[in-house]
Amino acid sequence: MSMARTGSALLVLLLLWQGVVTLFEPPRYLLPAPEAVLQVFLRQPAFLLHHTLVTAGEILVGLVLGSLLGAATALAIAAWPRLGGLVWPLVLILQALPVFVLAPVLVLWLGFGLASKVAMTVIIIFFPVASAFADGLNRTDPVLLDAAALTPASHFQVLLKLRLPLALPALISGLRVAAPLAPLGAVVGEWVGAAAGLGFIMMQANARLQTDILFAAVAVLALFTLLLRLAVDRLTAGLVPWAPEKTDISSHHVSLRRKTNG
């Protein structure tokens, strides 16, 4: 994800927003102008920062725990295939339940504090990471597996030294899908029951028709989600240098032409 492209997209969105407000002049409680939202940041920076830090903590803890749990589950299923036959159907059932169904139950069990929000985030993060990584582990080239079978390497050595490295691109794809979803778990948990966080102030602002505060919270959450995705891209870029995100087709054609002519 390019910073320049992201900035350009945000600028276009901001201009469209201002254009709609200027042309149609909707009531402020329906669509505030961008400058009205900016005034919220200028008037209440400490207020927004406090609630942002609460939500950011929930998101980051849930993202780390969900990613570790998802990766560990995929490895366990690859190591013990019979375990996958027992665990995977339960995972699919859990994933099929809407998050709005799970949130009240988690708040009831874990309370209104950090634990219920982290649990919601873990549940949302877990499936894309576990699914992508398990798929990568199961798609190891059969030729390589046949070659490994000719060596004295054990099942676990083949898993850790052959299948795991080759499945890292799939794991990273799962992390890149999961990262933008992480805020959803925290915010849904805050909607159901919380005393702080961006989701909490969204609910409060919506009830009071303070749409400028609502939009300010949404803007902070959107920006944090973009930064989180960019951070995951940067952190994972060096883990699989043998599997670049995209191929430079023009340079490939040039090198191929040189080899042909040479």
C-alpha positions as CSV (number, residue, x, y, z in Angstrom):
1,M,0.0,0.0,0.0
2,S,1.6,3.3,-1.1
3,M,1.5,6.3,1.1
4,A,1.2,8.6,-1.9
5,R,-1.8,6.7,-3.2
6,T,-3.4,6.6,0.2
7,G,-2.9,10.4,0.6
8,S,-4.3,11.1,-2.8
9,A,-7.4,8.9,-2.1
10,L,-8.0,10.7,1.2
11,L,-7.7,14.1,-0.5
12,V,-10.2,13.1,-3.2
13,L,-12.6,11.9,-0.5
14,L,-12.2,15.2,1.4
15,L,-12.9,17.3,-1.7
16,L,-16.0,15.2,-2.5
17,W,-17.2,15.6,1.0
18,Q,-16.8,19.4,0.9
19,G,-18.4,19.5,-2.5
20,V,-21.5,17.7,-1.3
21,V,-21.8,20.0,1.7
22,T,-21.4,23.1,-0.5
23,L,-23.8,22.1,-3.2
24,F,-26.6,20.5,-1.2
25,E,-26.2,22.2,2.2
26,P,-27.5,19.3,4.3
27,P,-28.4,19.9,8.0
28,R,-25.4,19.8,10.2
29,Y,-26.8,16.9,12.2
30,L,-26.9,14.8,9.0
31,L,-23.5,15.8,7.4
32,P,-21.2,18.3,9.1
33,A,-18.7,20.2,7.0
34,P,-15.1,19.1,7.1
35,E,-14.1,22.3,9.0
36,A,-16.7,21.5,11.7
37,V,-15.1,18.1,12.2
38,L,-11.7,19.8,12.3
39,Q,-12.9,22.1,15.0
40,V,-13.6,19.1,17.2
41,F,-9.9,18.2,17.0
42,L,-8.9,21.7,17.8
43,R,-11.4,22.1,20.7
44,Q,-11.0,18.6,22.4
45,P,-7.6,17.1,21.5
46,A,-7.0,15.6,24.9
47,F,-10.5,14.0,24.9
48,L,-10.0,12.4,21.5
49,L,-6.5,11.3,22.4
50,H,-7.6,9.6,25.6
51,H,-10.3,7.5,23.8
52,T,-8.1,6.8,20.8
53,L,-5.4,5.3,23.1
54,V,-8.0,3.1,24.8
55,T,-9.2,1.7,21.5
56,A,-5.7,1.4,20.1
57,G,-4.6,-0.6,23.1
58,E,-7.5,-3.0,22.6
59,I,-6.8,-3.3,18.9
60,L,-3.1,-3.9,19.2
61,V,-3.4,-6.5,22.0
62,G,-6.2,-8.3,20.1
63,L,-4.2,-8.2,16.9
64,V,-1.1,-9.8,18.4
65,L,-3.0,-12.4,20.4
66,G,-5.3,-13.3,17.5
67,S,-2.4,-13.6,15.0
68,L,-0.4,-15.8,17.4
69,L,-3.4,-18.0,18.2
70,G,-4.3,-18.3,14.5
71,A,-0.7,-19.2,13.4
72,A,-0.4,-21.7,16.3
73,T,-3.7,-23.3,15.4
74,A,-2.7,-23.7,11.7
75,L,0.7,-25.2,12.7
76,A,-1.0,-27.6,15.1
77,I,-3.5,-28.7,12.5
78,A,-0.6,-29.3,10.0
79,A,1.3,-31.2,12.6
80,W,-1.6,-33.4,13.7
81,P,-4.1,-33.7,10.9
82,R,-6.6,-35.5,13.0
83,L,-6.7,-32.5,15.3
84,G,-7.8,-30.4,12.4
85,G,-10.8,-32.7,11.8
86,L,-12.0,-31.8,15.4
87,V,-10.9,-28.2,15.7
88,W,-11.7,-26.8,12.2
89,P,-15.5,-27.4,12.3
90,L,-15.7,-25.6,15.6
91,V,-13.7,-22.7,14.2
92,L,-16.0,-22.5,11.2
93,I,-19.1,-22.4,13.5
94,L,-17.5,-19.6,15.6
95,Q,-16.7,-17.6,12.5
96,A,-20.2,-18.0,11.1
97,L,-21.7,-16.3,14.1
98,P,-22.2,-12.5,13.5
99,V,-20.0,-10.4,15.8
100,F,-23.0,-8.6,17.1
101,V,-24.2,-11.9,18.5
102,L,-21.0,-12.7,20.3
103,A,-20.3,-9.2,21.7
104,P,-23.1,-9.1,24.3
105,V,-22.1,-12.6,25.5
106,L,-18.4,-11.6,25.8
107,V,-19.3,-8.5,27.7
108,L,-21.5,-10.5,30.0
109,W,-18.7,-13.0,30.7
110,L,-15.7,-10.7,30.7
111,G,-17.1,-7.4,31.8
112,F,-17.0,-3.9,30.4
113,G,-13.2,-3.6,30.5
114,L,-10.3,-4.4,28.2
115,A,-10.8,-8.2,28.2
116,S,-14.1,-8.3,26.3
117,K,-12.9,-5.9,23.6
118,V,-9.6,-7.9,23.2
119,A,-11.6,-11.2,23.0
120,M,-13.8,-9.7,20.2
121,T,-10.7,-8.6,18.3
122,V,-9.0,-12.0,18.7
123,I,-12.1,-13.8,17.3
124,I,-12.2,-11.5,14.2
125,I,-8.4,-11.7,13.6
126,F,-8.1,-15.5,14.3
127,F,-9.9,-16.9,11.3
128,P,-8.2,-15.1,8.4
129,V,-4.8,-15.8,9.8
130,A,-5.5,-19.4,10.7
131,S,-7.2,-20.1,7.4
132,A,-4.6,-18.5,5.2
133,F,-1.7,-20.0,7.0
134,A,-3.3,-23.5,7.1
135,D,-3.9,-23.2,3.4
136,G,-0.3,-22.3,2.7
137,L,0.9,-25.2,4.8
138,N,-1.3,-27.6,3.0
139,R,-0.2,-26.4,-0.5
140,T,3.4,-27.4,-0.3
141,D,4.7,-28.7,-3.6
142,P,4.2,-32.5,-3.6
143,V,7.5,-32.9,-5.4
144,L,9.3,-31.2,-2.5
145,L,7.5,-33.4,0.0
146,D,8.5,-36.5,-2.0
147,A,12.1,-35.4,-2.0
148,A,11.9,-34.7,1.8
149,A,10.5,-38.2,2.3
150,L,13.8,-39.6,0.9
151,T,15.7,-38.0,3.7
152,P,15.9,-39.0,7.4
153,A,13.9,-35.9,8.4
154,S,11.0,-36.4,10.7
155,H,7.4,-35.2,10.1
156,F,8.0,-32.3,12.4
157,Q,11.4,-31.4,10.8
158,V,9.7,-31.3,7.4
159,L,7.0,-29.1,8.8
160,L,9.3,-26.6,10.4
161,K,12.1,-26.5,7.9
162,L,10.2,-27.0,4.6
163,R,6.5,-26.4,4.9
164,L,6.7,-23.5,7.3
165,P,9.1,-21.3,5.3
166,L,7.1,-21.9,2.1
167,A,3.9,-21.0,3.8
168,L,5.1,-17.7,5.2
169,P,3.7,-15.7,2.2
170,A,0.3,-17.1,2.9
171,L,0.6,-16.2,6.6
172,I,1.5,-12.6,5.6
173,S,-1.4,-12.4,3.3
174,G,-3.6,-13.5,6.2
175,L,-2.1,-10.8,8.4
176,R,-2.7,-8.2,5.8
177,V,-6.3,-9.1,5.5
178,A,-6.8,-9.3,9.2
179,A,-5.1,-6.0,10.2
180,P,-7.8,-3.7,8.8
181,L,-10.5,-5.9,10.5
182,A,-8.9,-5.6,13.9
183,P,-10.6,-2.3,14.8
184,L,-14.0,-3.8,14.1
185,G,-13.8,-6.1,17.1
186,A,-12.8,-3.4,19.5
187,V,-15.4,-0.9,18.3
188,V,-18.3,-3.5,18.3
189,G,-17.3,-4.4,21.8
190,E,-17.4,-0.7,22.8
191,W,-20.8,-0.3,21.2
192,V,-22.2,-3.1,23.4
193,G,-20.7,-1.9,26.6
194,A,-17.8,0.4,27.5
195,A,-16.9,3.5,29.5
196,A,-14.2,4.7,27.1
197,G,-13.0,4.3,23.5
198,L,-13.8,5.6,20.1
199,G,-16.8,3.2,19.8
200,F,-18.1,4.6,23.1
201,I,-17.9,8.2,22.0
202,M,-19.5,7.3,18.7
203,M,-22.5,5.9,20.5
204,Q,-22.7,8.9,22.8
205,A,-22.4,11.4,20.0
206,N,-25.0,9.6,17.9
207,A,-27.5,9.6,20.7
208,R,-27.0,13.4,21.2
209,L,-26.9,14.2,17.5
210,Q,-23.4,15.5,17.9
211,T,-22.5,14.4,14.4
212,D,-19.3,16.4,14.2
213,I,-17.9,14.4,17.2
214,L,-19.2,11.2,15.6
215,F,-17.4,12.0,12.3
216,A,-14.2,13.0,14.2
217,A,-14.2,9.6,15.9
218,V,-14.8,7.8,12.6
219,A,-11.9,9.8,11.0
220,V,-9.5,8.9,13.8
221,L,-10.5,5.2,13.5
222,A,-10.1,5.2,9.7
223,L,-6.7,6.9,10.0
224,F,-5.6,4.4,12.7
225,T,-6.8,1.5,10.5
226,L,-4.7,2.8,7.5
227,L,-1.6,3.2,9.7
228,L,-2.1,-0.3,11.1
229,R,-2.2,-1.8,7.6
230,L,0.8,0.2,6.6
231,A,2.7,-0.9,9.7
232,V,1.8,-4.6,9.0
233,D,3.0,-4.1,5.4
234,R,6.3,-2.7,6.6
235,L,6.9,-5.3,9.3
236,T,6.2,-8.2,7.0
237,A,8.0,-7.0,3.9
238,G,11.3,-8.3,4.9
239,L,10.1,-11.7,6.1
240,V,9.7,-13.2,2.6
241,P,12.1,-11.5,0.3
242,W,11.8,-14.5,-2.1
243,A,8.2,-13.8,-2.7
244,P,7.8,-10.1,-3.8
245,E,4.3,-8.6,-3.8
246,K,4.4,-7.9,-7.6
247,T,6.7,-8.5,-10.5
248,D,8.1,-5.8,-12.7
249,I,6.8,-7.1,-16.0
250,S,8.7,-4.6,-18.1
251,S,12.0,-5.5,-16.6
252,H,11.3,-9.2,-17.0
253,H,10.6,-8.6,-20.7
254,V,13.8,-6.6,-21.1
255,S,15.9,-9.3,-19.4
256,L,14.2,-12.0,-21.5
257,R,14.8,-10.1,-24.7
258,R,18.5,-9.7,-23.8
259,K,18.9,-13.4,-23.2
260,T,17.1,-14.2,-26.6
261,N,19.3,-11.8,-28.5
262,G,22.4,-12.8,-26.8
